[in-house]
Amino acid sequence: MKQDKPIELYYWPTPNGWKITIMLEELGVPYEIKYVNIGRGEQFEPEFLKISPNNRMPAIVDPEGPDGEPISVFESGAILQYLGRKFDKFYPQETRKRMEVEQWLFWQVGGLGPMAGQTHHFRHYAPEKIDYAYDRYTNEVNRLYGVMNQVLKDRPFLAGEYSIADMACMGWVVPYERQGQDLDEFPALRKWFDTMKARPAVSKGIEIGKDVREKSNIATDPEAQKILFGQRARK
């Protein structure tokens, strides 16, 4: 399917954001980056909340949505499914193959992403080291890496063929060192990781916005961390 008008991608260079830049690069369709600086609270702007009510990025607005009308989509997994269905790529139509992809996609959304995210938090952002939390999440990510390693012993990609499931998981394996992991412990996962990195769309997707992120200094900015952590319901 041809895409004439660029898809608007509301984005910050994080593992969840990379899922969508990788997918859009793989599809080769026009898109426009709209940065949402999560360290400055831009995710709470009313206009963004109309698109992403959970005040999280990524989100997209496709001006050429169903029936030619614009559509907005939030949640990275839903975005991958939407784009895969629209362009009929990396998301198979045959039920058995699609279920393979969806199992690993939801495994990432419900497991790998949240557990790795908590690992990042307690290893790098918590104001005090809590040994139990530090070990709990680091060990869980290690277990999840082992799950990937086991299945990748028998297939080149998580669902057999390259798919949105691989794109979803890749972003959360990129910062493996920050998660206290050593990929050399997982040979099949390491092979998959290197194969993924060798894809031009993947390597480009995880580089988009790198300079913007480095300038933001979220990792060392206490005010940015106040915005990011400890959020409660907004009245």
FIPAKOL-421162 format. One line per 2 residues: number of its first residue (from 1); their letters; for each residue z, x, y of C-alpha. Coordinates in steps of 0.25 Angstrom, whole numbers, plus 2048, in hexadecimal, padded with zeros to 3 digits. Each point is the difference from the previous one (the first is absolute). Last residue first. Layout:
N
NUM = A = Z/X/Y ~ ...
REM end
This chain:
235
235 = KR = 899/7E4/83F ~ 7FC/80D/7F9
233 = AR = 806/801/7F2 ~ 807/80D/7FE
231 = QG = 7FA/80E/800 ~ 809/80C/7FB
229 = FL = 7F5/80A/800 ~ 7F3/801/808
227 = IK = 805/7FE/80E ~ 80C/808/7FF
225 = QA = 7F7/80B/7F9 ~ 7F7/800/80D
223 = EP = 80C/802/809 ~ 805/80C/7F7
221 = DT = 7F3/807/801 ~ 7FF/80B/7F5
219 = AI = 7F8/7FA/7F6 ~ 7F9/7F7/80A
217 = NS = 7FA/80C/807 ~ 7F4/7F7/805
215 = KE = 7F7/80D/803 ~ 7FF/802/7F1
213 = RV = 7FD/7F1/7FD ~ 7F4/801/80A
211 = DK = 7FB/80D/7FA ~ 800/7FA/7F2
209 = GI = 7F9/7F3/805 ~ 7F6/800/7F5
207 = EI = 802/80C/7F6 ~ 804/7F7/7F5
205 = GK = 7F3/7F8/800 ~ 7F8/80D/802
203 = SV = 805/806/7F3 ~ 7FE/7F3/7F9
201 = AP = 7F2/7FD/805 ~ 7FC/80E/7FC
199 = RA = 805/7FF/7F2 ~ 806/80D/7FC
197 = KM = 80E/7FB/803 ~ 7FE/7F5/7F5
195 = TD = 7FC/80A/7F6 ~ 80C/809/804
193 = FW = 80A/7F5/7FE ~ 7FA/7FB/7F3
191 = KR = 801/80F/7FA ~ 80F/800/806
189 = LA = 803/7F3/7FA ~ 7FB/805/7F2
187 = PF = 808/80D/802 ~ 80D/7F9/804
185 = ED = 80B/80B/801 ~ 7F6/808/809
183 = LD = 801/7F4/809 ~ 80D/805/805
181 = QG = 809/7F5/806 ~ 80A/800/80B
179 = QR = 7FB/7F4/807 ~ 7FC/809/80C
177 = EY = 7F8/808/7F6 ~ 7F9/7F4/7FB
175 = PV = 7FA/7FC/80E ~ 7F2/7FD/7FB
173 = VW = 805/7F8/7F4 ~ 803/7F4/808
171 = GM = 7F2/800/807 ~ 7FA/801/7F2
169 = CA = 806/7F4/7FA ~ 7F8/7F5/808
167 = MD = 7F3/808/800 ~ 802/801/7F0
165 = AI = 802/7F1/7FF ~ 7F4/7FD/809
163 = SY = 7F8/805/7F5 ~ 7FA/80C/7F9
161 = EG = 7FD/7FC/7F1 ~ 80B/800/7F5
159 = AL = 80A/7F8/808 ~ 809/80C/804
157 = FP = 7F4/80A/800 ~ 7FB/80B/7F7
155 = RD = 805/7F9/7F3 ~ 808/804/7F4
153 = KL = 80A/80A/806 ~ 800/7F8/80D
151 = VQ = 809/7F5/7F9 ~ 80B/80A/7FE
149 = NM = 7FF/807/80D ~ 801/7F3/808
147 = VG = 80D/7FC/7F9 ~ 805/80E/802
145 = YL = 7FE/7FF/80E ~ 808/7F3/800
143 = RN = 80C/807/7F9 ~ 800/80B/80A
141 = VE = 7FF/7F6/80B ~ 80D/7FA/7FA
139 = NT = 807/80D/7FF ~ 7FE/803/80F
137 = YR = 804/7F2/803 ~ 80E/800/7F9
135 = DY = 802/80F/803 ~ 800/7FF/80F
133 = AY = 807/7F2/7FF ~ 80B/806/7F8
131 = DI = 801/80C/808 ~ 801/7F9/80D
129 = KE = 7FC/80B/80B ~ 804/7FB/80E
127 = PA = 7F7/7FB/80B ~ 7F6/7FB/7F6
125 = YH = 7F2/805/804 ~ 7FB/80B/7F7
123 = RF = 805/7FE/7F1 ~ 805/7F2/802
121 = HH = 7F4/7FB/807 ~ 7F5/807/7F8
119 = TQ = 806/7FB/7F3 ~ 801/7F2/805
117 = GA = 7F1/801/803 ~ 7FD/805/7F3
115 = MP = 808/7F5/7F9 ~ 7F9/7F5/809
113 = GL = 7F2/806/7FE ~ 801/803/7F1
111 = GG = 806/7F3/7FC ~ 7FC/7F3/806
109 = VQ = 7F3/804/807 ~ 7FC/80A/7F6
107 = WF = 803/7F8/7F4 ~ 7F8/7F5/807
105 = LW = 7F4/808/801 ~ 802/806/7F2
103 = QE = 800/7F2/7FA ~ 7F5/7FB/809
101 = VE = 7F6/80B/7FB ~ 802/7FD/7F2
99 = MR = 800/7F1/802 ~ 7F2/802/807
97 = KR = 7FB/807/7F4 ~ 804/7F5/7F6
95 = TE = 7FB/7F5/80A ~ 7F2/806/803
93 = QP = 7FE/800/80F ~ 804/80F/802
91 = YF = 807/805/80D ~ 7FB/80D/804
89 = KD = 7F4/7F9/807 ~ 7FC/7F2/802
87 = FK = 7FF/801/80F ~ 808/7F3/803
85 = RG = 808/801/7F3 ~ 804/80E/802
83 = LY = 803/7FE/80F ~ 809/7F5/7FD
81 = QL = 807/806/7F4 ~ 803/80D/809
79 = IA = 805/7F8/80B ~ 809/7F8/7F7
77 = GS = 806/80D/7FB ~ 802/805/80E
75 = EF = 808/7F4/805 ~ 7F9/7F9/80C
73 = VS = 7F2/7F9/801 ~ 7FA/7FA/80C
71 = IP = 7F3/7F8/7FF ~ 7F4/7FE/809
69 = EG = 7F6/7F5/7FD ~ 7F3/802/7FA
67 = DP = 803/7F6/7F5 ~ 80A/80A/7FA
65 = GE = 803/80C/809 ~ 7F6/807/809
63 = PD = 80A/804/80C ~ 809/806/7F5
61 = VI = 80D/803/806 ~ 809/809/7F8
59 = AP = 80E/804/7FE ~ 807/80C/7FD
57 = MR = 80B/7FF/805 ~ 80D/7F9/800
55 = NN = 806/7F6/80A ~ 802/7F6/7F4
53 = PS = 7F7/7F6/809 ~ 7F4/809/7FF
51 = IK = 7F4/7FA/808 ~ 808/7F7/809
49 = LF = 80B/80B/800 ~ 7F6/80A/806
47 = EP = 7FD/7F7/80C ~ 80F/7FE/802
45 = EF = 803/80F/800 ~ 80B/803/7F6
43 = QE = 7F7/80B/7F8 ~ 7FF/807/80D
41 = GR = 80F/805/7FF ~ 7FE/80E/805
39 = GI = 802/807/7F2 ~ 7F7/7F6/7FA
37 = NV = 7F4/804/808 ~ 7F6/7F5/7FC
35 = YK = 7F2/807/802 ~ 7F4/7F8/800
33 = IE = 7F5/807/7F8 ~ 7F2/7F9/800
31 = YP = 7F8/7FE/7F3 ~ 7F2/801/7FC
29 = VG = 7FD/7FF/7F1 ~ 7FF/80C/7F7
27 = LE = 807/7F9/7F5 ~ 807/80D/7FC
25 = EL = 804/803/80E ~ 806/7F2/801
23 = MI = 808/801/7F3 ~ 805/80E/804
21 = TI = 804/7FB/80E ~ 807/7F4/7FA
19 = KW = 809/807/7F6 ~ 803/80A/80A
17 = GN = 807/7F6/809 ~ 80A/7FE/7F4
15 = PT = 802/80F/7FE ~ 802/801/80F
13 = PW = 7F7/803/80B ~ 802/7F4/809
11 = YY = 7F6/7F5/800 ~ 7FB/7F3/805
9 = LE = 7F2/800/7FB ~ 7F5/7F8/807
7 = IP = 7F4/7FE/7F7 ~ 7F3/804/808
5 = KD = 7F5/7F6/802 ~ 7F4/801/7F8
3 = QK = 805/800/7F1 ~ 7F5/7FF/7F6
1 = M = 804/7FB/7F2
REM end
